[in-house]
Amino acid sequence: MSRIIGLDFGIKKCGVAATDNLQLIVTPLDTIETKNIYLFFEKYMKEEDVQKLVVGLPKHKDGNFTYLKKDIDIFVSNIQKKYPDLEIDFEDEGFTSMEAKEIILRSGIRKSKRRDKTLVDRISAVLILQRYLGHY
């Protein structure tokens, strides 16, 4: 089997998570500046066998997509062109940032580390991928 990548796409930063090769365990990988996300993918795709990319879709409470949808569509289109064999799917990312903050708070991490927004992005990517895989 191959890995599945989860992506919490943002205007400034993207949280990235991935499964193991058996697609059982989801691990946070990194938080990447959005301007560097293509370079990250290029390097990662050379090093790992990736089957699928799952991108979180942000929605408002009323179900309509947020302003990020057009940027996500552009990103996905570019990735599809570069990696035509890569499956791309989407998962509702509703409340993942809030859940990530709660998980971080309960984890006992020091207050100074809890302020690190990049940690929230990585945990959000994990939650998106876990939700997609039906882990919770």
PyRosetta script that sets phi, psi and omega in degrees:
from pyrosetta import init, pose_from_sequence

init()
pose = pose_from_sequence("MSRIIGLDFGIKKCGVAATDNLQLIVTPLDTIETKNIYLFFEKYMKEEDVQKLVVGLPKHKDGNFTYLKKDIDIFVSNIQKKYPDLEIDFEDEGFTSMEAKEIILRSGIRKSKRRDKTLVDRISAVLILQRYLGHY")
pose.set_psi(1, 170.9)
pose.set_omega(1, -178.5)
pose.set_phi(2, -122.8)
pose.set_psi(2, 167.5)
pose.set_omega(2, 179.4)
pose.set_phi(3, -76.0)
pose.set_psi(3, 157.7)
pose.set_omega(3, 170.2)
pose.set_phi(4, -119.5)
pose.set_psi(4, 133.3)
pose.set_omega(4, 178.6)
pose.set_phi(5, -101.8)
pose.set_psi(5, 137.0)
pose.set_omega(5, 173.1)
pose.set_phi(6, -108.9)
pose.set_psi(6, 139.7)
pose.set_omega(6, -176.3)
pose.set_phi(7, -132.3)
pose.set_psi(7, 124.9)
pose.set_omega(7, 171.0)
pose.set_phi(8, -101.1)
pose.set_psi(8, 95.2)
pose.set_omega(8, -172.9)
pose.set_phi(9, -79.3)
pose.set_psi(9, 134.0)
pose.set_omega(9, 176.3)
pose.set_phi(10, -137.4)
pose.set_psi(10, 164.3)
pose.set_omega(10, 179.6)
pose.set_phi(11, -63.5)
pose.set_psi(11, -42.4)
pose.set_omega(11, -177.9)
pose.set_phi(12, -98.5)
pose.set_psi(12, -39.7)
pose.set_omega(12, -175.6)
pose.set_phi(13, -138.6)
pose.set_psi(13, 154.1)
pose.set_omega(13, 176.5)
pose.set_phi(14, -124.7)
pose.set_psi(14, 128.2)
pose.set_omega(14, 171.9)
pose.set_phi(15, -86.1)
pose.set_psi(15, 138.4)
pose.set_omega(15, -177.0)
pose.set_phi(16, -127.9)
pose.set_psi(16, 135.7)
pose.set_omega(16, 175.7)
pose.set_phi(17, -135.1)
pose.set_psi(17, 163.5)
pose.set_omega(17, 179.3)
pose.set_phi(18, -150.6)
pose.set_psi(18, 155.1)
pose.set_omega(18, 174.0)
pose.set_phi(19, -86.2)
pose.set_psi(19, 167.8)
pose.set_omega(19, 167.9)
pose.set_phi(20, -76.0)
pose.set_psi(20, 178.5)
pose.set_omega(20, -178.0)
pose.set_phi(21, -65.7)
pose.set_psi(21, -23.7)
pose.set_omega(21, 177.7)
pose.set_phi(22, -87.6)
pose.set_psi(22, -3.2)
pose.set_omega(22, 179.5)
pose.set_phi(23, 60.9)
pose.set_psi(23, 37.3)
pose.set_omega(23, 179.4)
pose.set_phi(24, -105.8)
pose.set_psi(24, -38.7)
pose.set_omega(24, -174.0)
pose.set_phi(25, -113.4)
pose.set_psi(25, 133.7)
pose.set_omega(25, 177.9)
pose.set_phi(26, -107.2)
pose.set_psi(26, 130.2)
pose.set_omega(26, -177.3)
pose.set_phi(27, -127.5)
pose.set_psi(27, 136.4)
pose.set_omega(27, 174.1)
pose.set_phi(28, -68.3)
pose.set_psi(28, 138.1)
pose.set_omega(28, 179.7)
pose.set_phi(29, -101.0)
pose.set_psi(29, -57.9)
pose.set_omega(29, -172.5)
pose.set_phi(30, -169.1)
pose.set_psi(30, 167.9)
pose.set_omega(30, 167.5)
pose.set_phi(31, -116.0)
pose.set_psi(31, 122.8)
pose.set_omega(31, -173.3)
pose.set_phi(32, -115.0)
pose.set_psi(32, 138.7)
pose.set_omega(32, 171.5)
pose.set_phi(33, -61.6)
pose.set_psi(33, 135.4)
pose.set_omega(33, -175.5)
pose.set_phi(34, -56.7)
pose.set_psi(34, -35.2)
pose.set_omega(34, 179.3)
pose.set_phi(35, -64.1)
pose.set_psi(35, -18.5)
pose.set_omega(35, -179.2)
pose.set_phi(36, -107.1)
pose.set_psi(36, 7.8)
pose.set_omega(36, -173.4)
pose.set_phi(37, -65.8)
pose.set_psi(37, -34.8)
pose.set_omega(37, 179.4)
pose.set_phi(38, -66.9)
pose.set_psi(38, -38.7)
pose.set_omega(38, 176.9)
pose.set_phi(39, -64.3)
pose.set_psi(39, -40.6)
pose.set_omega(39, 177.4)
pose.set_phi(40, -59.3)
pose.set_psi(40, -47.6)
pose.set_omega(40, -178.7)
pose.set_phi(41, -63.0)
pose.set_psi(41, -41.9)
pose.set_omega(41, -180.0)
pose.set_phi(42, -58.7)
pose.set_psi(42, -46.3)
pose.set_omega(42, 179.9)
pose.set_phi(43, -67.6)
pose.set_psi(43, -46.2)
pose.set_omega(43, -176.4)
pose.set_phi(44, -64.7)
pose.set_psi(44, -40.9)
pose.set_omega(44, -178.0)
pose.set_phi(45, -67.6)
pose.set_psi(45, -26.9)
pose.set_omega(45, 176.1)
pose.set_phi(46, -73.6)
pose.set_psi(46, -33.0)
pose.set_omega(46, -174.4)
pose.set_phi(47, -89.8)
pose.set_psi(47, -28.0)
pose.set_omega(47, -173.1)
pose.set_phi(48, -126.0)
pose.set_psi(48, 153.6)
pose.set_omega(48, 174.8)
pose.set_phi(49, -89.5)
pose.set_psi(49, 108.9)
pose.set_omega(49, -175.4)
pose.set_phi(50, -113.3)
pose.set_psi(50, 126.6)
pose.set_omega(50, -179.6)
pose.set_phi(51, -91.3)
pose.set_psi(51, -38.2)
pose.set_omega(51, -169.1)
pose.set_phi(52, -148.9)
pose.set_psi(52, 151.4)
pose.set_omega(52, 172.5)
pose.set_phi(53, -118.7)
pose.set_psi(53, 128.3)
pose.set_omega(53, 176.5)
pose.set_phi(54, -113.5)
pose.set_psi(54, 118.4)
pose.set_omega(54, -176.9)
pose.set_phi(55, -106.0)
pose.set_psi(55, 130.9)
pose.set_omega(55, 176.4)
pose.set_phi(56, -72.0)
pose.set_psi(56, 134.1)
pose.set_omega(56, 177.4)
pose.set_phi(57, -107.2)
pose.set_psi(57, 117.7)
pose.set_omega(57, 179.5)
pose.set_phi(58, -82.1)
pose.set_psi(58, 131.4)
pose.set_omega(58, 178.3)
pose.set_phi(59, -129.0)
pose.set_psi(59, 152.9)
pose.set_omega(59, 171.3)
pose.set_phi(60, -76.3)
pose.set_psi(60, 168.6)
pose.set_omega(60, 178.8)
pose.set_phi(61, -59.0)
pose.set_psi(61, -28.2)
pose.set_omega(61, -179.7)
pose.set_phi(62, -81.3)
pose.set_psi(62, -0.7)
pose.set_omega(62, 177.3)
pose.set_phi(63, 96.4)
pose.set_psi(63, -11.3)
pose.set_omega(63, 178.0)
pose.set_phi(64, -77.7)
pose.set_psi(64, 148.6)
pose.set_omega(64, 179.5)
pose.set_phi(65, -69.8)
pose.set_psi(65, 151.8)
pose.set_omega(65, 176.7)
pose.set_phi(66, -81.3)
pose.set_psi(66, 178.9)
pose.set_omega(66, -179.7)
pose.set_phi(67, -60.9)
pose.set_psi(67, -20.1)
pose.set_omega(67, -178.5)
pose.set_phi(68, -70.5)
pose.set_psi(68, -17.7)
pose.set_omega(68, -173.8)
pose.set_phi(69, -56.0)
pose.set_psi(69, -43.1)
pose.set_omega(69, -178.4)
pose.set_phi(70, -66.5)
pose.set_psi(70, -37.3)
pose.set_omega(70, 177.6)
pose.set_phi(71, -68.0)
pose.set_psi(71, -37.9)
pose.set_omega(71, 176.8)
pose.set_phi(72, -64.6)
pose.set_psi(72, -42.7)
pose.set_omega(72, 178.4)
pose.set_phi(73, -60.2)
pose.set_psi(73, -41.4)
pose.set_omega(73, 177.9)
pose.set_phi(74, -64.3)
pose.set_psi(74, -46.8)
pose.set_omega(74, 178.9)
pose.set_phi(75, -58.1)
pose.set_psi(75, -49.6)
pose.set_omega(75, -178.4)
pose.set_phi(76, -61.4)
pose.set_psi(76, -42.0)
pose.set_omega(76, 178.8)
pose.set_phi(77, -60.3)
pose.set_psi(77, -44.1)
pose.set_omega(77, 179.2)
pose.set_phi(78, -65.5)
pose.set_psi(78, -40.6)
pose.set_omega(78, 178.7)
pose.set_phi(79, -65.7)
pose.set_psi(79, -41.2)
pose.set_omega(79, 179.3)
pose.set_phi(80, -62.7)
pose.set_psi(80, -37.3)
pose.set_omega(80, 178.5)
pose.set_phi(81, -66.7)
pose.set_psi(81, -42.4)
pose.set_omega(81, -177.2)
pose.set_phi(82, -75.3)
pose.set_psi(82, -36.1)
pose.set_omega(82, -177.5)
pose.set_phi(83, -127.1)
pose.set_psi(83, 75.3)
pose.set_omega(83, -174.2)
pose.set_phi(84, -63.4)
pose.set_psi(84, -21.7)
pose.set_omega(84, 179.5)
pose.set_phi(85, -87.7)
pose.set_psi(85, -8.2)
pose.set_omega(85, -179.3)
pose.set_phi(86, -77.1)
pose.set_psi(86, 124.0)
pose.set_omega(86, 174.8)
pose.set_phi(87, -74.2)
pose.set_psi(87, 139.4)
pose.set_omega(87, 177.4)
pose.set_phi(88, -127.1)
pose.set_psi(88, 131.1)
pose.set_omega(88, 179.3)
pose.set_phi(89, -135.7)
pose.set_psi(89, 171.5)
pose.set_omega(89, -176.0)
pose.set_phi(90, -128.9)
pose.set_psi(90, 153.2)
pose.set_omega(90, 177.1)
pose.set_phi(91, -140.9)
pose.set_psi(91, 138.8)
pose.set_omega(91, 176.3)
pose.set_phi(92, -61.6)
pose.set_psi(92, 127.1)
pose.set_omega(92, -179.1)
pose.set_phi(93, -101.2)
pose.set_psi(93, 16.8)
pose.set_omega(93, -177.5)
pose.set_phi(94, -50.7)
pose.set_psi(94, 124.5)
pose.set_omega(94, 174.4)
pose.set_phi(95, 67.5)
pose.set_psi(95, 11.7)
pose.set_omega(95, -179.8)
pose.set_phi(96, -66.1)
pose.set_psi(96, -35.9)
pose.set_omega(96, 178.6)
pose.set_phi(97, -65.0)
pose.set_psi(97, -40.8)
pose.set_omega(97, 178.1)
pose.set_phi(98, -64.6)
pose.set_psi(98, -44.1)
pose.set_omega(98, 177.7)
pose.set_phi(99, -62.6)
pose.set_psi(99, -41.1)
pose.set_omega(99, -179.8)
pose.set_phi(100, -62.2)
pose.set_psi(100, -43.0)
pose.set_omega(100, 178.7)
pose.set_phi(101, -62.2)
pose.set_psi(101, -39.9)
pose.set_omega(101, 178.8)
pose.set_phi(102, -66.0)
pose.set_psi(102, -42.4)
pose.set_omega(102, 178.4)
pose.set_phi(103, -61.9)
pose.set_psi(103, -44.5)
pose.set_omega(103, -179.9)
pose.set_phi(104, -63.0)
pose.set_psi(104, -43.2)
pose.set_omega(104, 179.4)
pose.set_phi(105, -60.9)
pose.set_psi(105, -45.2)
pose.set_omega(105, -179.1)
pose.set_phi(106, -72.2)
pose.set_psi(106, -17.4)
pose.set_omega(106, -175.9)
pose.set_phi(107, -74.3)
pose.set_psi(107, -15.6)
pose.set_omega(107, 179.4)
pose.set_phi(108, 87.7)
pose.set_psi(108, 10.1)
pose.set_omega(108, 178.5)
pose.set_phi(109, -65.4)
pose.set_psi(109, 141.4)
pose.set_omega(109, -179.7)
pose.set_phi(110, -56.0)
pose.set_psi(110, 151.1)
pose.set_omega(110, -177.2)
pose.set_phi(111, -56.2)
pose.set_psi(111, -40.5)
pose.set_omega(111, -178.9)
pose.set_phi(112, -62.6)
pose.set_psi(112, -38.5)
pose.set_omega(112, 177.8)
pose.set_phi(113, -73.8)
pose.set_psi(113, -30.5)
pose.set_omega(113, 179.7)
pose.set_phi(114, -66.0)
pose.set_psi(114, -23.3)
pose.set_omega(114, 179.4)
pose.set_phi(115, -75.6)
pose.set_psi(115, -12.0)
pose.set_omega(115, -178.0)
pose.set_phi(116, -72.6)
pose.set_psi(116, 104.0)
pose.set_omega(116, -177.5)
pose.set_phi(117, -63.2)
pose.set_psi(117, -26.0)
pose.set_omega(117, -179.7)
pose.set_phi(118, -65.4)
pose.set_psi(118, -29.6)
pose.set_omega(118, 176.7)
pose.set_phi(119, -66.1)
pose.set_psi(119, -41.5)
pose.set_omega(119, 177.2)
pose.set_phi(120, -60.8)
pose.set_psi(120, -41.9)
pose.set_omega(120, 179.7)
pose.set_phi(121, -62.0)
pose.set_psi(121, -43.6)
pose.set_omega(121, -179.5)
pose.set_phi(122, -66.6)
pose.set_psi(122, -43.5)
pose.set_omega(122, -179.9)
pose.set_phi(123, -67.1)
pose.set_psi(123, -36.8)
pose.set_omega(123, 176.3)
pose.set_phi(124, -61.1)
pose.set_psi(124, -41.0)
pose.set_omega(124, 177.3)
pose.set_phi(125, -62.5)
pose.set_psi(125, -39.5)
pose.set_omega(125, 176.6)
pose.set_phi(126, -61.3)
pose.set_psi(126, -46.7)
pose.set_omega(126, -178.3)
pose.set_phi(127, -63.4)
pose.set_psi(127, -40.0)
pose.set_omega(127, 177.7)
pose.set_phi(128, -60.0)
pose.set_psi(128, -46.7)
pose.set_omega(128, -178.1)
pose.set_phi(129, -69.6)
pose.set_psi(129, -40.1)
pose.set_omega(129, 176.8)
pose.set_phi(130, -63.3)
pose.set_psi(130, -40.8)
pose.set_omega(130, 177.8)
pose.set_phi(131, -61.8)
pose.set_psi(131, -44.5)
pose.set_omega(131, 179.9)
pose.set_phi(132, -61.0)
pose.set_psi(132, -41.2)
pose.set_omega(132, -178.2)
pose.set_phi(133, -80.3)
pose.set_psi(133, -7.1)
pose.set_omega(133, 179.3)
pose.set_phi(134, 76.6)
pose.set_psi(134, 27.3)
pose.set_omega(134, 179.9)
pose.set_phi(135, -73.8)
pose.set_psi(135, -16.6)
pose.set_omega(135, 176.0)
pose.set_phi(136, -154.5)
pose.dump_pdb("model.pdb")
